[in-house]
């Protein structure tokens, strides 16, 4: 039953995508203004730009910045989140600072980051790591704080060290919350990557889209937008698969309860 449902959802998703593509193909076949080009032109520009000419010069730098910034955000977010969740005093002291920093608009940090780091890759990595760490911090802290107190008391009764407590009790219990924070953060990471590359960069997908718009290369602009959409969709799908793989016990419990 579950197997059939999974494949029916996949077929429905493919059919809906095909229908949208067919509708766009028909709609853009006529003259819709200078900002629109036909689907074959978009696909041709996509093939020429990303399969050959600009892959190493723009896609690789963007992916490396995204991976490094997001990786730092994950490590920092989990470490800070566990510390906040395990200590009520630390959580109360740090909550005003965390609330203030996470409320700062991400775009407002770009001028400051350019002053501090220039326009090299370090600026993009720093902005992504800073902004994307907060959803992970908050979800991790909430996950630790909401762990069953009886389970924690039982673990302490076995005289587990702090590291053993984190490894064998806390870490398995907060994995679903951590993945939730990571899924929120990865969409922010793509947004910040593109924005920072449009504002201050000499390479990258965002830089390519911005230059295409300035030079009225409409087909190239749409090719960059399509690539960004595919990148976000792929990353979200990858995290869904990882979440199902590492949180299988959690989804099975939810299924049994329902």
Secondary structure, DSSP 4 states (H G I P E B T S, - for coil): -HHHHHHHHHHHHHHHHHHHHHHHHHHTTS---TT---HHHHHHHHHHIIIIISIIIIIHHHHHHHHHHHHHHHHHHHHHHHHHHH-HHHHHHHHHHHHHHHHS-TTTHHHHHHHHHTTSHHHHHHHHHHHHHHHHHHHHHHHHHTS-HHHHHHHHHTT--HHHHIIIIIHHHHHHHHHHHHHHHHHHHHHHHHHHHHHS-SSSHHHHHHHHHHTT-HHHHHHHHHHHHHHHHHHHHHHHHHHHHHTHHHHHHHHHH-
